[in-house]
């Protein structure tokens, strides 16, 4: 599925479309350049899943946990990892295979550790306000 988002105001609707597209899949991998809007889009998905607390970037904590109406949500940002072993040390398997939603930014940093099935979300910058989002079931 491919969508073009022309403003931030369209993100709640787009987030809902992604949730519907995903069905029962709960692992989401987000690909995009720095500043493409990965965290902003994840915040909107969290809202669609019933998160009441503000979703923030886990750049320094690596993982944030949110309570949603559907259970827990784990939001990862692996940008600062130097090697995959750091994800092993934090016990990534407990999160990825918990049955809860996992939103993973910079998954290319842990490519050998990714689960077999997930939703790939690519965010491409078109211009300062527009993005192309591509959703793929893997």
N, C-alpha and C positions, 0 to 999 in steps of 0.2 A: 504494500500500500504506500502510496506517495501523496503527500499533501504540501501545499505552500501556505505558510503562515505569514501574513503581511503586517501584523501588529501584535503586541503583547496581549491585547484584549481578546484575541482569538485563541489564546492558549488553553483556557478552561475547556472549550469545546473540543479542541484538538486532543487534550489529555483524556477526555472522556472517550473519544474515538479510539485512542490507543488502548485504553482499558477494555473496551468492547472487543477490539481486534485480538487482544491477548487471550481472551477467554480464561481458561484455568491456569495458564502459564504465569509464573510469579517471578521469574528471573529476567531482568531487563539489563542489557548492555548498551551504554550510551557512547557513541563515537562522534567526535566533532572537534574542531580546532578550539583552542583557548578563546573564550569569549563568544562561542557560538550560541550559548544559551542552554547548555545541558542542565545546570543546576536550576535555572529559572523554570525550565520545563518540568523537572522533577518536582519542584514545589507545587506546581499546578496538578500533577498526577496525585501527589499526596493529598491535596485538598479534595480531589474527586473520590479518593478512597476513604475520606472521613477524618483525616488528621486535623485536629483542632489547634495544636501548637504550631508555631511558625517553623517551617523546614529551612534549615540553614546549610551552608556548604560544610562538609566534613573534611576540608582540605588539611587541617592540622590534626584533627582527631582520627582521621582515616575512615571512621564509621560513626554515623549518628543513628539512633534508634527513635522511632516515632510510634505512638499508639494510634491505630486506625480502627474504624468500625469493623474492618475485616481481619484484624489481628495486628501483628507487629509489622513494621516496615524498617528495613535496614538500608541505609543510604551510604554507599562507599565512594570515596574519592582516592584512587590509587596513584594520583599524579606524583606525589612525593616519594613513592617507593623507589629504592635504588635497585632492589633485586626481588624476585618472586618469593624468596625464602621469608621475607618480612610478612607476607600474607599468610604463609604457613605458621609463622610464630604467633600470629594473632588468632589463629584457629578459624580461618575462613570457612572450613567445611561445616562447622556448626551453624553458621549463618546461611550459607548457600543451600544446604540440605535440610533446613529447619521446616520447610513448608510455608514460610512467611515470604512476603514480598522482599526482593533484593533489587535495588537500583544501583548499578555499578558504573561509575565514571572512570575513564581511562582503563578499560579492561585490557587493552593491549599490553599493559605493564605486567599482567598475570596470565598471559595467553595460554600457558600450559596447564593452568589450574581451573579453567572455565568448565562449567557443566556442559553436558552434551546437548541439552535443550534450553532454549532461551528466546527472548525477543530481542532482535538487534534493532537499535534506534540510531539512525544516522542523521545528524543535523548539519546541513550545509548552509553557509552564509551566502545569501544572494546579494544583499546590500545592508545598510545600517539597520533597517527595520524588518526585513523579510528573510525568512529561512525556508529551506526545503527539508522536510522530514520524510524519511523513508523507514517504514516498519517492515521487518522481515521475520517470519517464524523460522527458527533453526531447530 
